[in-house]
């Protein structure tokens, strides 16, 4: 009897543990999927940085081509398979806006990948969190959405954080900026030349920060346009325009601009470039599914874990950790944008999410888009 009792207790314990993990999964599916998506997104940034800093120095335009051509093909197939209305170009009325969204998006992604070349992943990632605040401001102009004093204060606070991250000599003094940022990459693992990755000069850093800020403008322009489009087009119509425009534009610049050559990938580079195309679509899918399962602020706040992933990749691959200015400025930027995101009304949770709705990588930070959809029809 004692052995039978012990067996029953063990079985009950195993069932209890299983049901415990099942409950955790069922209660947090959306947040977990977004957590995975942010890890993949940060890994893509790390791959882009590695490819640019590697011995052969693959150009930013070639990386954009690899990522966006794969995303375009998979998005095109998905829309066709789902028989989405107005496939593949969307309704004629919104096509100019879709083209404008693609133009802004191309500028944004180029600036992101350029800044990743010269800035640690964590710092380059932090800049993206300014997009929601700038989008809120532009939507207040074009869509007449509210932009409160608190939003204005948080925007100024985030801008102060960016200045602290950049710590230019003209503001902070030469003692803070004259030495540059030094890196100590793990050469046996990633094979990066010292000349490419061991140091970034103050001038390169300032230029990268300026380019990242221009990328913020591109991202805000893209998401403002998405709100102008509203519900008049499937979100993957936007992704198709965006990825196609990036593919064509990057090809054009690779062929036309002097000094930029297409480099035939070798070995691991082939794998990484192909993986960028697949993962780009995968991130879109995971974010969409995650927000369908849990549209609450809890799931949205998981987007900020991308900074933690970026710090992890910085340390594992390049042996880089944020300096005190990066930590202070990053905390200010993340704190202000997180405060803004979590204080927005959680309108999504009041209704059943639409299974046909897809999202872009930063759009969950922008709050509810239904108002934008209504305004876009006016």
C-alpha positions in Angstrom: 0.0 0.0 0.0 2.8 2.4 0.8 4.4 1.9 -2.6 1.0 2.6 -4.3 0.5 5.7 -2.2 3.9 7.0 -3.1 3.2 6.3 -6.8 -0.1 8.2 -6.6 1.6 11.1 -4.9 4.3 11.2 -7.5 1.7 11.1 -10.3 -0.3 13.9 -8.6 2.8 15.9 -8.2 3.7 15.5 -11.9 0.2 16.4 -12.9 0.3 19.4 -10.6 3.6 20.6 -12.1 2.2 20.1 -15.6 -1.0 21.9 -14.9 1.0 24.7 -13.3 3.1 25.3 -16.4 0.0 24.9 -18.6 -1.7 27.7 -16.6 1.4 29.9 -16.9 1.4 29.4 -20.7 -2.4 29.9 -21.1 -2.3 33.0 -19.0 0.7 34.5 -20.7 0.7 33.3 -24.3 0.5 36.7 -25.8 3.3 38.2 -23.6 5.5 35.1 -24.2 5.1 35.3 -28.0 6.0 39.0 -28.0 9.0 38.2 -25.7 10.2 35.7 -28.3 9.6 38.2 -31.1 11.7 40.8 -29.4 14.5 38.4 -28.9 14.4 37.5 -32.6 14.3 41.2 -33.6 17.4 41.9 -31.5 19.2 38.8 -33.0 18.5 40.3 -36.4 20.1 43.6 -35.4 23.1 41.6 -34.1 23.4 39.8 -37.4 23.2 43.0 -39.3 26.0 44.5 -37.2 28.1 41.4 -37.6 27.7 41.4 -41.4 28.7 45.1 -41.6 31.7 44.8 -39.2 32.9 41.5 -40.6 36.1 41.1 -42.6 34.3 41.7 -45.9 32.1 44.5 -44.6 28.8 43.8 -46.3 27.0 47.1 -47.1 23.9 48.2 -45.4 21.9 48.2 -48.7 22.8 44.6 -49.3 21.6 43.7 -45.8 18.3 45.6 -46.4 17.9 43.7 -49.7 18.3 40.3 -48.0 15.9 41.1 -45.2 13.2 42.8 -47.2 13.2 40.5 -50.3 12.4 37.6 -48.0 9.8 39.5 -46.1 8.2 40.6 -49.4 8.0 37.1 -50.9 6.5 35.5 -47.7 4.0 38.4 -47.2 2.9 38.2 -50.8 2.4 34.4 -50.5 0.5 34.8 -47.2 -1.9 37.4 -48.6 -2.5 35.3 -51.7 -3.1 32.2 -49.6 -5.6 34.0 -47.3 -7.4 35.5 -50.3 -7.2 39.0 -48.8 -9.5 41.4 -50.6 -7.8 43.9 -53.0 -4.8 41.6 -53.3 -2.0 42.7 -53.8 -2.1 46.5 -54.1 -5.0 47.4 -51.8 -7.9 49.8 -52.8 -6.8 52.6 -55.1 -7.7 55.4 -52.6 -5.0 54.4 -50.1 -2.3 53.4 -52.6 -0.6 56.8 -52.4 -0.5 56.5 -48.6 0.9 53.0 -48.8 3.7 54.3 -51.1 4.4 57.1 -48.7 4.5 54.6 -45.8 7.1 52.6 -47.8 9.2 55.6 -48.5 9.3 56.6 -44.8 9.9 53.0 -43.8 12.9 52.7 -46.1 14.5 55.8 -44.7 13.9 54.5 -41.2 15.4 51.0 -41.7 18.5 52.4 -43.5 19.1 54.7 -40.6 18.6 51.9 -38.0 21.1 49.6 -39.7 23.6 52.4 -40.3 23.5 53.4 -36.6 23.9 49.8 -35.5 27.2 49.7 -37.3 28.7 52.4 -35.0 26.7 52.2 -31.9 26.3 49.3 -29.4 23.0 47.4 -30.0 21.5 48.6 -26.8 22.0 52.3 -27.6 20.8 51.9 -31.2 17.7 50.1 -29.9 16.8 52.8 -27.3 16.4 55.4 -30.1 13.5 53.4 -31.5 11.5 54.1 -28.4 11.3 57.7 -29.4 9.1 56.8 -32.4 5.8 56.5 -30.4 6.2 59.9 -28.8 7.0 61.6 -32.1 4.2 59.7 -33.8 1.8 61.0 -31.1 2.9 64.5 -31.9 2.5 64.1 -35.7 -0.9 62.5 -35.2 -2.1 65.4 -33.2 -1.4 67.6 -36.2 -2.7 65.4 -39.1 -5.4 63.4 -37.3 -6.3 65.9 -34.5 -5.6 63.3 -31.8 -4.9 64.6 -28.3 -1.3 65.5 -27.4 -1.4 66.4 -23.8 1.0 68.4 -21.6 2.2 65.1 -20.2 3.0 63.8 -23.7 5.0 67.0 -24.4 6.8 66.7 -21.1 7.7 63.1 -21.7 8.9 63.9 -25.2 11.3 66.6 -23.9 12.4 64.2 -21.2 13.2 61.5 -23.8 15.1 64.0 -25.9 17.2 64.9 -22.8 17.9 61.1 -22.5 19.1 61.0 -26.1 21.4 63.9 -25.5 22.9 62.2 -22.5 23.4 59.0 -24.5 25.2 60.9 -27.2 27.1 63.1 -24.7 28.6 65.4 -27.3 31.7 67.3 -26.3 30.0 70.7 -27.0 27.5 70.0 -24.3 29.1 67.6 -21.8 32.7 68.8 -22.2 35.7 67.2 -23.9 36.5 64.9 -20.9 33.4 62.9 -21.6 33.8 62.5 -25.3 37.4 62.6 -26.4 38.3 59.0 -25.9 35.6 57.3 -28.0 34.0 54.0 -27.3 36.3 50.9 -27.3 35.1 47.4 -28.0 36.7 44.1 -27.3 35.0 41.6 -29.6 35.4 37.8 -29.2 37.5 37.2 -32.3 37.3 33.4 -32.3 33.5 33.5 -32.3 32.6 36.2 -34.8 35.9 36.8 -36.6 35.6 40.6 -36.7 38.7 42.6 -37.6 40.0 44.9 -34.9 40.0 47.8 -37.4 36.2 47.5 -37.9 35.0 46.9 -34.3 37.5 47.8 -31.6 36.8 51.5 -31.6 34.3 54.2 -32.6 35.6 57.7 -32.8 33.6 60.6 -31.3 32.8 61.9 -34.8 31.5 58.5 -35.9 29.4 58.3 -32.8 27.9 61.7 -33.2 27.1 61.0 -36.9 25.5 57.6 -36.0 23.4 59.4 -33.3 22.3 62.0 -35.9 21.4 59.3 -38.4 19.5 57.4 -35.7 17.5 60.5 -35.0 16.7 60.8 -38.7 15.6 57.2 -38.6 13.2 58.2 -35.8 11.6 60.7 -38.1 11.3 58.0 -40.8 9.7 55.6 -38.3 7.3 58.3 -37.0 6.4 59.2 -40.6 5.7 55.6 -41.4 3.4 55.0 -38.4 1.6 58.3 -38.9 0.9 57.2 -42.4 -0.3 53.8 -41.1 -2.8 55.6 -38.9 -4.0 57.7 -41.8 -4.6 54.5 -43.7 -6.4 53.0 -40.7 -8.6 50.0 -41.5 -8.9 50.7 -45.2 -6.1 48.3 -46.0 -4.9 45.0 -44.5 -1.8 45.6 -42.5 0.2 43.2 -44.7 -0.6 45.4 -47.7 1.5 47.9 -45.8 4.2 45.3 -45.3 4.2 44.3 -49.0 4.6 48.0 -50.1 7.3 48.6 -47.5 9.3 45.4 -48.2 9.0 45.8 -52.0 10.1 49.4 -52.0 13.1 48.6 -49.7 14.1 45.7 -52.0 13.9 47.8 -55.2 15.6 50.8 -53.6 18.4 48.9 -52.1 19.1 47.2 -55.4 19.1 50.5 -57.2 21.6 52.1 -54.8 23.8 49.0 -54.9 24.0 49.3 -58.7 24.2 53.0 -59.1 26.2 54.6 -56.2 29.9 54.6 -56.8 32.1 52.7 -54.3 29.3 50.4 -53.2 29.6 46.9 -54.6 27.5 43.8 -54.2 29.6 41.2 -52.4 28.9 37.6 -52.9 28.2 36.1 -49.5 30.4 33.3 -48.2 29.8 30.6 -45.7 28.0 31.9 -42.6 27.1 35.1 -44.4 24.8 33.2 -46.8 23.0 31.6 -43.8 22.7 35.0 -42.0 21.3 36.9 -45.0 18.8 34.2 -45.7 17.8 34.0 -42.1 17.2 37.8 -42.0 14.5 37.4 -44.7 12.8 34.6 -42.9 13.0 36.1 -39.4 11.7 39.5 -40.6 8.4 37.8 -41.5 8.5 35.7 -38.4 8.7 38.7 -36.1 5.6 40.2 -37.8 3.7 37.0 -37.3 4.7 36.5 -33.7 3.8 40.1 -32.8 0.5 39.8 -34.5 -0.4 36.5 -32.8 0.8 37.8 -29.4 -1.3 40.9 -29.6 -4.3 38.9 -30.7 -4.0 36.7 -27.7 -3.3 39.5 -25.2 -3.9 43.1 -26.3 -3.3 44.4 -22.8 -0.6 46.7 -21.6 1.1 43.7 -20.0 1.9 42.3 -23.4 2.7 45.7 -24.9 5.3 46.3 -22.1 7.2 43.2 -23.3 8.4 45.2 -26.3 10.8 47.0 -24.0 12.7 43.7 -23.3 14.4 44.2 -26.7 16.8 46.5 -24.8 17.7 43.6 -22.5 18.3 41.3 -25.4 20.5 43.9 -27.1 22.6 44.3 -24.0 23.0 40.5 -23.8 24.1 40.3 -27.5 26.5 43.2 -27.0 28.1 41.4 -24.1 28.2 37.9 -25.5 29.5 38.9 -29.0 31.4 42.2 -28.6 32.1 42.2 -24.8 30.4 45.6 -24.6 28.3 46.9 -21.7 26.6 50.3 -21.6 28.7 53.1 -20.0 27.2 55.3 -17.3 25.9 57.8 -19.8 24.2 55.1 -21.8 22.6 53.7 -18.6 21.4 57.1 -17.4 20.1 58.3 -20.8 18.6 54.9 -21.7 16.7 54.7 -18.4 15.3 58.2 -19.0 14.2 57.3 -22.6 12.7 53.9 -21.7 11.0 55.3 -18.6 9.4 58.2 -20.4 8.1 56.1 -23.3 7.0 53.2 -21.1 5.1 55.7 -18.9 3.4 57.1 -22.0 2.5 53.6 -23.4 1.1 52.2 -20.1 -0.9 55.3 -19.4 -2.8 55.1 -22.6 -6.4 53.7 -22.4 -6.4 50.0 -23.2 -9.2 50.1 -25.8 -8.1 46.8 -27.4 -9.0 44.7 -24.4 -12.7 45.8 -24.7 -13.3 43.9 -27.9 -12.3 40.7 -29.6 -9.1 41.2 -31.7 -9.6 40.8 -35.4 -7.7 37.8 -36.7 -6.9 39.5 -40.0 -5.1 42.4 -38.3 -1.3 42.4 -38.5 1.1 44.8 -36.8 4.4 46.4 -37.5 7.3 46.0 -35.1 6.8 49.2 -33.1 3.1 49.8 -33.7 1.9 48.3 -30.4 3.6 51.1 -28.6 1.4 53.7 -30.4 -1.8 52.9 -28.6 -5.1 52.2 -30.2 -5.4 52.7 -33.9 -9.1 52.6 -34.3 -9.4 56.3 -33.9 -6.8 56.7 -36.6 -8.8 54.4 -38.8 -11.9 56.5 -38.4 -10.0 59.8 -38.9 -8.4 58.4 -41.9 -11.8 58.0 -43.6 -12.8 61.7 -43.1 
